[in-house]
């Protein structure tokens, strides 16, 4: 594993910093999160403001040639290797810019279309996505198919040059803002469950789509349930082949896990500052937990170096994405409990009565579950690590090798 930049990487880092310094402000060591979109429960106005801020920053990067660094030049990218893209994001994280809106589109749909899409799909979808014009959502999870994604039951039936879709999706991020979506459907129930799934790209304005926001325990509705009633999707929107969507799915999931692992808003310095404000920074238990939080953050940083080193050598990262996701879940769990302990009885306050308008209660404590469950639960990630890293025997599966329609429900 390489820790230091090569001369070429050092020059690239300098170029990244020069662009960012010219267009954004450095993030202060300790951030005032009082006006962030995660501060209050009633934050629809802040949400829309956040959406527009994300779009403006993405459009600026696109017009300046700094968007989609790993994407082919014909779609607005630079064709850089992924480790150069990692360096840019390291530098970008130091600046007060908004990027979270495009996790599903640029972070997940884009790489999947580039790897598995047709030339027509690349021409139609990639440039508007990279420019920030179109937000995407991920229509994967269902009420009975979350961690076991291959158990999905939303049906797709081919009808001429269209596929007719009926079913329900749930926990869909950005559904109310999305122009397009990544949709998984069951197209063959006579084969084992992983072999009868088709990956579609869908226009969210298609008739028959009903989006119903889900009010969370934060009081906000960042997720939705989506009902599909005789929704017609052009066959030209199939990614890969009918019944063979599992390959594109794995590409999407790998990018999702890495994105969740790197999605950190508040850091150790912010939590330490909170401890000082509440007068508990000298408490030995609090100090020990702060040290643990720092240690996990460093572990994630060095795992990131492993991924970047592999990319710089032209190697494909192994199961590091699952390890990163699991480490990120541990960090979120510790941080959520720690901030509530620091605030003591005042942690029970909410909204404008609470510290930073309730940012810590909303983001660090209540919202932790969105990332800990999304992209595959901690238990799923442990199974992946056990199977692919440690070589442990796989758990017995009663549904292995039998047709999907014969799986007991």
Secondary structure per residue as TSV (DSSP state, phi and psi in degrees):
chain	resnum	aa	ss	phi	psi
A	1	X	-	360.0	131.3
A	2	X	-	-96.7	130.4
A	3	X	-	-99.2	-28.9
A	4	X	S	-99.5	150.2
A	5	X	-	-71.4	142.6
A	6	X	-	-72.5	166.0
A	7	X	H	-53.7	-39.1
A	8	X	H	-65.8	-42.8
A	9	X	H	-66.8	-37.7
A	10	X	H	-62.9	-42.5
A	11	X	H	-63.1	-41.8
A	12	X	H	-62.8	-42.0
A	13	X	H	-61.6	-39.7
A	14	X	H	-63.7	-41.5
A	15	X	H	-65.0	-40.5
A	16	X	H	-60.4	-47.6
A	17	X	H	-62.8	-38.1
A	18	X	H	-64.1	-42.8
A	19	X	H	-62.6	-46.8
A	20	X	H	-65.9	-42.9
A	21	X	H	-61.3	-30.2
A	22	X	H	-79.6	-12.5
A	23	X	H	-132.5	-1.5
A	24	X	S	-150.3	164.2
A	25	X	-	-98.5	143.0
A	26	X	B	-62.9	140.9
A	27	X	-	-73.2	130.7
A	28	X	-	-65.6	157.1
A	29	X	S	-55.1	-37.1
A	30	X	S	-123.9	122.7
A	31	X	-	-95.0	138.9
A	32	X	-	-87.8	105.3
A	33	X	G	-90.2	12.7
A	34	X	G	-59.6	-33.2
A	35	X	G	-106.4	15.7
A	36	X	S	-74.3	158.4
A	37	X	T	-66.5	-8.9
A	38	X	T	-99.9	9.3
A	39	X	S	-80.5	-48.0
A	40	X	-	-111.7	155.8
A	41	X	S	-68.8	-39.0
A	42	X	S	-96.3	80.4
A	43	X	-	-125.7	35.4
A	44	X	H	-62.1	-39.3
A	45	X	H	-64.2	-38.0
A	46	X	H	-67.7	-35.2
A	47	X	H	-62.1	-48.3
A	48	X	H	-63.4	-37.6
A	49	X	H	-62.8	-41.4
A	50	X	H	-64.0	-41.8
A	51	X	H	-57.9	-48.1
A	52	X	H	-67.4	-36.9
A	53	X	H	-65.1	-42.7
A	54	X	H	-61.2	-43.6
A	55	X	H	-64.8	-40.3
A	56	X	H	-64.0	-43.2
A	57	X	H	-67.3	-40.1
A	58	X	H	-65.5	-41.1
A	59	X	H	-65.1	-38.6
A	60	X	H	-63.1	-44.3
A	61	X	H	-62.2	-41.7
A	62	X	H	-62.6	-48.5
A	63	X	H	-68.0	-23.1
A	64	X	H	-94.0	-1.0
A	65	X	T	82.3	20.2
A	66	X	-	-115.7	19.9
A	67	X	S	-107.0	148.2
A	68	X	-	55.6	53.4
A	69	X	T	-59.8	-30.0
A	70	X	T	-90.8	-4.9
A	71	X	S	-79.3	154.0
A	72	X	-	-59.5	149.1
A	73	X	G	-61.6	-31.2
A	74	X	G	-67.8	-14.0
A	75	X	G	-110.0	16.5
A	76	X	T	97.9	2.9
A	77	X	-	-92.8	-172.1
A	78	X	-	-112.8	-6.5
A	79	X	-	67.9	24.4
A	80	X	-	-78.4	160.0
A	81	X	-	-74.1	161.1
A	82	X	H	-65.8	-27.2
A	83	X	H	-72.9	-26.8
A	84	X	H	-71.3	-36.3
A	85	X	H	-62.3	-39.1
A	86	X	H	-62.4	-38.8
A	87	X	H	-63.1	-42.7
A	88	X	H	-60.1	-44.4
A	89	X	H	-68.3	-31.3
A	90	X	H	-61.2	-43.6
A	91	X	H	-70.9	-41.2
A	92	X	H	-61.2	-33.9
A	93	X	T	-63.9	-18.1
A	94	X	T	-81.6	-6.1
A	95	X	B	-114.1	155.0
A	96	X	-	-85.3	76.6
A	97	X	-	-128.5	156.9
A	98	X	-	-105.3	124.7
A	99	X	-	-132.7	-8.5
A	100	X	G	-68.3	-19.2
A	101	X	G	-66.5	-25.2
A	102	X	G	-104.9	21.5
A	103	X	T	-60.7	-41.3
A	104	X	T	-77.6	-32.0
A	105	X	I	-85.5	-74.0
A	106	X	I	-67.8	-33.4
A	107	X	I	-80.6	-23.8
A	108	X	I	-128.7	-55.4
A	109	X	I	-65.6	-43.7
A	110	X	H	-57.1	-56.5
A	111	X	H	-58.3	-33.0
A	112	X	H	-69.5	-43.1
A	113	X	H	-66.2	-40.6
A	114	X	H	-61.1	-41.4
A	115	X	H	-79.0	-34.6
A	116	X	H	-126.2	-10.2
A	117	X	-	-79.0	164.6
A	118	X	-	-80.2	167.0
A	119	X	H	-60.5	-39.3
A	120	X	H	-63.4	-43.1
A	121	X	H	-62.9	-40.3
A	122	X	H	-63.3	-42.7
A	123	X	H	-65.7	-39.0
A	124	X	H	-76.2	-40.1
A	125	X	H	-104.8	-31.3
A	126	X	H	-71.8	-47.6
A	127	X	H	-64.5	-48.2
A	128	X	H	-59.7	-33.6
A	129	X	H	-65.8	-47.6
A	130	X	H	-69.5	-30.4
A	131	X	H	-74.6	-12.8
A	132	X	T	89.3	9.7
A	133	X	S	-74.0	-37.2
A	134	X	-	-117.6	122.1
A	135	X	-	-87.6	143.5
A	136	X	E	-116.9	159.2
A	137	X	E	-131.2	168.8
A	138	X	E	-117.9	108.3
A	139	X	E	-99.0	73.8
A	140	X	-	-109.9	-63.0
A	141	X	-	-65.4	148.4
A	142	X	B	-132.7	166.5
A	143	X	T	-54.9	-31.2
A	144	X	T	-114.1	14.0
A	145	X	B	-148.3	83.1
A	146	X	S	-110.6	-83.3
A	147	X	S	-62.6	-36.7
A	148	X	S	-93.6	74.2
A	149	X	G	-60.0	-35.0
A	150	X	G	-67.8	-6.9
A	151	X	G	-86.4	11.9
A	152	X	-	-63.2	148.2
A	153	X	-	-124.7	2.5
A	154	X	-	-62.2	125.8
A	155	X	E	-99.0	142.2
A	156	X	E	-124.9	126.0
A	157	X	E	-120.9	124.4
A	158	X	E	-70.9	129.6
A	159	X	E	-134.9	90.5
A	160	X	T	67.8	-125.1
A	161	X	T	-95.5	19.9
A	162	X	E	-132.4	160.5
A	163	X	E	-117.0	128.5
A	164	X	E	-95.4	124.0
A	165	X	E	-114.5	133.8
A	166	X	E	-136.6	133.5
A	167	X	E	158.2	-165.1
A	168	X	E	-141.1	138.0
A	169	X	E	-118.9	160.5
A	170	X	E	-148.1	160.8
A	171	X	E	59.2	43.0
A	172	X	E	-90.7	112.0
A	173	X	E	-72.8	141.9
A	174	X	T	62.4	18.7
A	175	X	T	-60.3	-36.5
A	176	X	T	-74.5	-18.6
A	177	X	T	-100.7	-12.7
A	178	X	-	-77.6	140.3
A	179	X	S	-91.5	-36.0
A	180	X	E	-131.2	164.0
A	181	X	E	-142.5	154.9
A	182	X	E	-94.6	119.5
A	183	X	E	-122.7	130.3
A	184	X	E	-106.3	134.0
A	185	X	E	-135.9	152.9
A	186	X	E	-86.3	119.4
A	187	X	-	-115.1	-6.7
A	188	X	-	-150.3	112.8
A	189	X	S	-96.8	4.0
A	190	X	S	-99.1	7.0
A	191	X	S	-125.8	164.8
A	192	X	-	-54.7	151.9
A	193	X	G	-58.1	-32.9
A	194	X	G	-74.2	-15.2
A	195	X	G	-103.3	5.0
A	196	X	S	-123.2	30.5
A	197	X	E	-112.3	140.2
A	198	X	E	-119.9	139.8
A	199	X	E	-101.1	121.8
A	200	X	E	-119.6	154.0
A	201	X	E	-109.1	127.1
A	202	X	E	-128.6	140.2
A	203	X	E	-78.9	121.0
A	204	X	T	-72.3	-6.0
A	205	X	T	-94.1	6.2
A	206	X	S	-63.7	134.9
A	207	X	T	-56.0	140.6
A	208	X	T	101.0	-4.7
A	209	X	E	-95.6	124.6
A	210	X	E	-119.9	112.9
A	211	X	E	-100.8	123.3
A	212	X	E	-123.9	107.1
A	213	X	E	-59.3	142.2
A	214	X	E	-103.9	118.2
A	215	X	-	-75.2	122.0
A	216	X	-	-90.3	177.1
A	217	X	T	-69.2	-12.5
A	218	X	T	-77.9	-11.7
A	219	X	S	92.4	-7.5
A	220	X	-	-104.6	176.2
A	221	X	-	-134.9	72.8
A	222	X	-	-81.4	-15.3
A	223	X	E	-115.5	159.3
A	224	X	E	-139.4	159.0
A	225	X	E	-102.0	142.3
A	226	X	E	-125.9	124.1
A	227	X	E	-104.0	136.4
A	228	X	E	-120.9	115.7
A	229	X	E	-122.0	103.1
A	230	X	E	51.9	45.0
A	231	X	E	-79.7	127.9
A	232	X	E	-101.4	121.0
A	233	X	E	-117.1	128.7
A	234	X	E	-59.4	140.5
A	235	X	G	-63.6	-20.3
A	236	X	G	-65.3	-12.6
A	237	X	G	-96.4	7.1
A	238	X	E	-74.5	128.8
A	239	X	E	-92.8	122.5
A	240	X	S	78.7	-128.7
A	241	X	-	-126.7	157.3
A	242	X	T	-60.6	135.9
A	243	X	T	75.0	-2.5
A	244	X	B	-123.2	45.9
A	245	X	-	-84.4	-5.9
A	246	X	H	-67.8	-31.9
A	247	X	H	-62.4	-54.5
A	248	X	H	-57.5	-35.7
A	249	X	H	-59.7	-45.8
A	250	X	H	-62.6	-36.5
A	251	X	H	-62.0	-45.2
A	252	X	H	-63.1	-46.4
A	253	X	H	-65.5	-38.5
A	254	X	H	-62.1	-44.3
A	255	X	H	-67.7	-34.4
A	256	X	H	-63.9	-44.9
A	257	X	H	-64.7	-41.9
A	258	X	H	-64.5	-38.2
A	259	X	H	-65.8	-41.5
A	260	X	H	-64.4	-40.8
A	261	X	H	-63.5	-32.5
A	262	X	H	-94.1	-0.9
A	263	X	-	-88.1	88.4
A	264	X	-	-122.7	124.4
A	265	X	S	-97.0	-59.0
A	266	X	S	-95.4	136.7
A	267	X	-	-110.1	-173.2
A	268	X	H	-61.4	-37.3
A	269	X	H	-62.2	-36.0
A	270	X	H	-68.2	-41.8
A	271	X	H	-68.0	-38.4
A	272	X	H	-63.1	-41.9
A	273	X	H	-63.1	-37.4
A	274	X	H	-62.3	-42.9
A	275	X	H	-61.3	-39.1
A	276	X	H	-66.4	-41.1
A	277	X	H	-63.6	-32.4
A	278	X	T	-94.3	6.1
A	279	X	T	69.6	27.2
A	280	X	-	-120.2	14.2
A	281	X	T	-68.3	-16.8
A	282	X	T	-95.8	-4.0
A	283	X	-	-64.8	126.1
A	284	X	H	-62.3	-34.8
A	285	X	H	-69.0	-42.7
A	286	X	H	-62.9	-43.7
A	287	X	H	-61.7	-39.7
A	288	X	H	-64.6	-41.4
A	289	X	H	-68.0	-36.1
A	290	X	H	-62.7	-39.4
A	291	X	H	-64.6	-40.9
A	292	X	H	-63.7	-41.1
A	293	X	H	-62.2	-41.9
A	294	X	H	-63.5	-42.1
A	295	X	H	-63.2	-43.5
A	296	X	H	-64.4	-40.1
A	297	X	H	-60.6	-39.9
A	298	X	H	-68.5	-37.5
A	299	X	H	-58.9	-44.3
A	300	X	H	-63.5	-40.3
A	301	X	H	-62.1	-43.3
A	302	X	H	-74.0	-31.2
A	303	X	H	-62.2	-38.3
A	304	X	H	-61.1	-37.5
A	305	X	H	-62.7	-37.5
A	306	X	H	-62.6	-44.0
A	307	X	H	-62.6	-44.3
A	308	X	H	-66.6	-38.6
A	309	X	H	-63.4	-43.7
A	310	X	H	-59.8	-42.8
A	311	X	H	-64.5	-39.3
A	312	X	H	-66.2	-22.2
A	313	X	T	-95.5	3.9
A	314	X	T	78.4	16.2
A	315	X	-	-97.3	149.2
A	316	X	-	-82.9	130.3
A	317	X	-	-58.7	144.8
A	318	X	-	-84.1	-134.2
A	319	X	T	-82.5	21.1
A	320	X	H	-59.4	-29.8
A	321	X	H	-62.3	-39.3
A	322	X	H	-70.6	-38.3
A	323	X	H	-64.6	-42.3
A	324	X	H	-61.1	-44.5
A	325	X	H	-62.0	-41.6
A	326	X	H	-66.5	-41.6
A	327	X	H	-64.1	-39.1
A	328	X	H	-64.0	-38.0
A	329	X	H	-63.1	-41.5
A	330	X	H	-62.4	-40.5
A	331	X	H	-64.1	-45.0
A	332	X	H	-63.2	-40.5
A	333	X	H	-62.9	-46.9
A	334	X	H	-65.4	-44.2
A	335	X	H	-63.5	-42.4
A	336	X	H	-61.0	-46.1
A	337	X	H	-67.7	-38.0
A	338	X	H	-66.8	-44.3
A	339	X	H	-66.0	-33.9
A	340	X	H	-69.7	-37.1
A	341	X	H	-64.9	-41.9
A	342	X	H	-60.0	-43.5
A	343	X	H	-79.1	-15.5
A	344	X	G	59.8	-134.8
A	345	X	G	-63.4	-27.5
A	346	X	G	-69.7	-11.9
A	347	X	G	-66.2	-18.1
A	348	X	G	-80.2	-11.2
A	349	X	-	-73.3	163.2
A	350	X	-	-148.0	160.3
A	351	X	G	57.1	-135.6
A	352	X	G	-71.6	-14.3
A	353	X	G	-79.1	-16.6
A	354	X	S	-94.6	165.8
A	355	X	G	-57.0	131.3
A	356	X	G	52.1	42.2
A	357	X	G	56.4	30.8
A	358	X	G	83.0	15.4
A	359	X	H	-57.8	-45.6
A	360	X	I	-68.1	-39.0
A	361	X	I	-65.5	-41.3
A	362	X	I	-74.4	-57.9
A	363	X	I	-76.5	-54.2
A	364	X	I	-75.1	-39.0
A	365	X	I	-94.5	-59.3
A	366	X	I	-75.8	-39.0
A	367	X	T	-79.4	-7.5
A	368	X	H	-57.8	-31.4
A	369	X	H	-69.8	-26.2
A	370	X	H	-59.9	-44.1
A	371	X	H	-83.1	-29.3
A	372	X	H	-73.4	-29.1
A	373	X	H	-95.1	-43.3
A	374	X	T	-61.5	146.4
A	375	X	T	76.5	12.3
A	376	X	S	105.2	122.5
A	377	X	-	-64.0	168.8
A	378	X	H	-58.9	-37.3
A	379	X	H	-65.6	-39.9
A	380	X	H	-63.7	-43.5
A	381	X	H	-63.6	-37.9
A	382	X	H	-64.0	-38.7
A	383	X	H	-63.5	-41.5
A	384	X	H	-63.9	-44.5
A	385	X	H	-64.1	-43.1
A	386	X	H	-61.5	-42.4
A	387	X	H	-72.3	-47.7
A	388	X	H	-96.1	-19.1
A	389	X	T	-107.6	-50.6
A	390	X	S	-88.8	-13.6
A	391	X	-	68.1	28.6
A	392	X	-	-72.0	154.3
A	393	X	-	-60.9	138.7
A	394	X	-	-73.3	148.6
A	395	X	-	-67.9	145.9
A	396	X	-	-60.9	140.2
A	397	X	-	-122.6	119.6
A	398	X	T	-74.5	-18.0
A	399	X	T	-99.8	5.3
A	400	X	T	-71.4	126.9
A	401	X	T	79.3	0.8
A	402	X	S	-106.3	152.6
A	403	X	-	-56.8	144.8
A	404	X	G	-58.2	-39.3
A	405	X	G	-66.9	-17.4
A	406	X	G	-93.7	-0.4
A	407	X	S	-73.7	126.1
A	408	X	-	-62.2	144.4
A	409	X	-	-126.2	360.0
